[in-house]
Amino acid sequence: MATYRGIQVSDRVQDVIRYMDCIDESREALMALEQRWDLLDVLGRVIDVPTEVSRTRREFSALNAALIDALAEESLKKVTASLGTRAQMVVDIVVRNLFERTADIGFLATDEDLRQFLSPGAMPSTEAIRQRLIEYRAKYSVYRNVVLLDTGGEIRAAAETAGLPDRCDDAFIRQALATAAPYVETFAPSDLAPGTTPQLIYSHRIDDASGRPLGVLALLFGFAEELAGVFGTLLAPDDWTIAALLDADGLVLASSDPAQLPIATRLTVNPQADQQIVRLAGRRYIAAARTTAGYQGYAGPGWRGCALIPVEVAFDGDSGDETHGAIACDSEIFSAAVRDIPRRAEAIQAALNLTVWNGTLAIGDDAQDVVARDSDAAARRTLLTEISATGGRTRQVFADAIATLTSTAVGAIVADCAASAALAVDIMDRNLYERANDCRWWALTTRFREALAAPDTIAIFRAELTAILRYINDLYTVYTNLILFDHDGLVQAVSDPAQEHLVGTTLPDGLATRFMARAATAFYGVSDFRPTPLYGDGATYIYGAPVLHPAEPGRAIGGIAIVFDGTLQFQSMLSDSLPTDAAGEVLPGAALVFVDGAGRILSSTSDDHPPGSKLTLPITAGDPAGTRLMEWQGNSYAVGASASTGYREYKGPADAYRNAVHAICVVPLGAQQPVAATARQATPLAAIPAGRSSRDGRRVATFQLGHHRLALPCERLKEAMIPDRIARASDRSHGIAGYAVHDGRGVLVLDPRSYFGLPPAVEPRRPVIMMRTDQGLQGLAVDALGEVMTVPADRLSDPGVGDTGSGVEAIIQGVGDPIVLLDADAFLAALNKARPLAA
């Protein structure tokens, strides 16, 4: 433990607590009260007030430290969780993107046009091949360049020729020629790009039909542009957070703010730690780094996501939002230490109420008479009043501090929900961008075009067409089937052997017409998200593009349809995007769904919201609130929503395809906390005129049972206590709570709740009032203690409830809600007769 301004705090927060404005605000209020309790403790000793102010002061001081420490921990957790989430998003988005690149290079390297171009003795047009590479780059705009080299490193063709040398001596050429691996992934300066900036290149050997190497294909990924887009998605313009991508040794490969975190800076950030402080250029930052779990078996180049923020601004605006303060601290979203704070605060307040109640009861009379007869008693009464008032202020300060504590924690979860929804929909857009690219590029496969152009002989080539489709599907595992169909919509070949029965059948649901609607290489179509026999009657998207005649580019002669494995892939996107805590565990009860514009669920992580159903939560798919706290059916939820806006050209201004999809993340926060009921304080009675004594009124002690305000005459009461336990009695049929120990003796304790039509109490430690009876002391379990006061006779009215056996002596008026003054003997008799009171 460390010490911050005299308060014990955990070592985790000692380096950052001084930057938390919310801590100083709460600390000042709590310290002022602590000084007040110190003064009252001294005065209590001098005046000899029979209360336990000293114990209250000690407990208050301990809880003060616990509350400050918990608030600091939650503030730090909010920052570190946000940093960890962003670091995870950086690396996961990049790895998913690069997985697609590993598939791209494997397929394009088998392109027959490229093979023929590199084959010895072949005389194809270099410009025609260049146009083919340009066409590829137009589909997959994530690439800066597509370059074709021979085995000696001579550049034979490229989509972008400006600034390219005649040959390249990069190591990836030798690696690609020497390996049987499905791809070569390198990140280093390259002859294919000017300067010394590292280039992310995917390469693959091109072989002839006999397996002899002809050359190497290289795809230059737009690394800097892509990372800038990732950072722009994650960070708002006014965000102080810096996002970065690091290699396995901590070297910065990309940075959202190169001025603060330059490229090639080395950071020592442990991806296993939930929070840490790093020094950078004389400044201190809170930092988090994360590795990836990979995607589809691809783990990436071993890179890490990183996020950091200057410690002096990390907690700006962290004073909480009152809209987040309606969550009870007993919610499972809080740690055990936090959940214990309200309980301790209530225990202190209950003990304080008890001692003030007993102290006032023991003094004996109202203030006017006491001043005349006993100035010491008057001082005690005044001190007890001040202790009670200070207790009320303490309760309010604790309530405000706890509200800030819950607001901080809940605000972090609401922000996590927003980040999770944004991540899920971003991953979806990026993924489906690839699907729109894939179908258009595969439709340009020369062998497909040639085969469909000769429908009379297509059956001869079916085995070859099937082999090509299967090879593609093995590389692109996000599809369950690839389907080649002719101009009439008849299926000619499929990639999935289990669906060969489709060959010769017509493509259902009018998909052929949709996919051949325009005879252009830039065109693609998408099915509605609905059940289809092409996906085992499950719901998914099917992407398709027209196959154009090789000699008549303006005529569609068929098309390719690709069946997206929507169930598995969307589930993976959502599961990978669920909000997590600092330890990387998914937040309890968190659910993430994709919904369409009509609120129909496309995919879900929750059994309560299955795909195909309508979203039952009161959330509109296009809810402009987006991120908020929601109350529904008595429970509170953190909600984050994000709309699909597309990625690059996909759903962009020039893309005709539109499809309203939202990701919605919901985390249950526990039962809705009702507006705190202010403890009912009796309205101050008008001063008793001079010359009147307490004999003109009744001195009573008030208490509460459920919604009933009750009172008993003080002369029949000894004191109140909160027993550690009440031993259960064998017979509880007559409202007997059990037995408690008082002054070393067992005392019968009655529980009158059932006599007032109230359900059994849920609070195990309730105050017990010790009543004097002819048989000795008897306990009465109540819900809360009220005030001890003298009531003038003119404030007592006839109960008007029938016979005197009702147990009611009078009704006290003029003190807020009326108080029922019980006749002690009649009340006990009524309890013993086991019949309800007419209260």
Salt bridges, closest charged atoms under 4 A:
ASP24 OD1 - ARG5 NH1 3.40
ASP38 OD1 - ARG57 NE 3.65
ASP41 OD1 - ARG45 NE 3.32
ASP41 OD2 - ARG57 NE 3.22
GLU52 OE1 - ARG55 NH1 3.20
GLU59 OE2 - ARG55 NE 3.06
GLU73 OE1 - ARG12 NE 3.09
GLU74 OE2 - LYS77 NZ 3.28
GLU100 OE1 - ARG435 NH2 2.92
ASP104 OD2 - ARG101 NH2 2.90
ASP111 OD1 - ARG132 NH2 2.77
GLU112 OE1 - ARG115 NH1 3.65
ASP113 OD2 - ARG132 NE 3.50
GLU127 OE2 - ARG130 NH1 3.74
GLU135 OE2 - LYS139 NZ 2.37
ASP169 OD1 - ARG174 NH1 3.34
ASP207 OD1 - ARG205 NE 2.82
ASP208 OD2 - ARG212 NE 3.19
GLU225 OE2 - ARG648 NH1 3.57
GLU226 OE2 - ARG430 NH1 2.25
GLU226 OE1 - ARG648 NH2 3.38
ASP239 OD2 - ARG86 NH1 2.39
ASP274 OD2 - ARG12 NH1 3.38
GLU312 OE2 - ARG283 NE 2.67
ASP318 OD1 - LYS78 NZ 3.23
GLU332 OE1 - ARG339 NH1 3.89
ASP340 OD1 - ARG343 NE 2.61
ASP365 OD2 - ARG373 NH2 3.24
GLU386 OE2 - ARG36 NH2 2.44
GLU386 OE2 - ARG393 NH2 3.10
ASP426 OD2 - ARG430 NE 2.82
GLU434 OE1 - ARG101 NH2 2.76
ASP438 OD2 - ARG435 NH2 3.03
GLU450 OE1 - ARG447 NH1 3.04
GLU464 OE2 - ARG447 NE 2.88
ASP488 OD1 - HIS487 ND1 3.88
GLU500 OE2 - ARG470 NH2 2.72
ASP509 OD1 - ARG530 NH2 3.96
ASP528 OD1 - ARG514 NH1 3.68
GLU552 OE1 - ARG555 NE 3.29
ASP576 OD2 - ARG96 NH2 2.89
ASP596 OD2 - ARG600 NE 3.04
ASP623 OD2 - ARG628 NH2 2.90
ASP696 OD2 - ARG692 NE 3.80
GLU715 OE2 - ARG698 NH2 3.19
GLU719 OE2 - HIS742 NE2 2.61
ASP724 OD1 - ARG765 NH2 3.45
ASP743 OD2 - HIS742 ND1 3.62
ASP751 OD2 - ARG766 NH1 2.92
ASP783 OD2 - ARG753 NH1 2.40
ASP783 OD1 - ARG766 NH2 3.10
GLU809 OE2 - ARG698 NH1 2.24
ASP817 OD2 - ARG680 NH2 3.86
ASP825 OD1 - ARG716 NH1 2.87
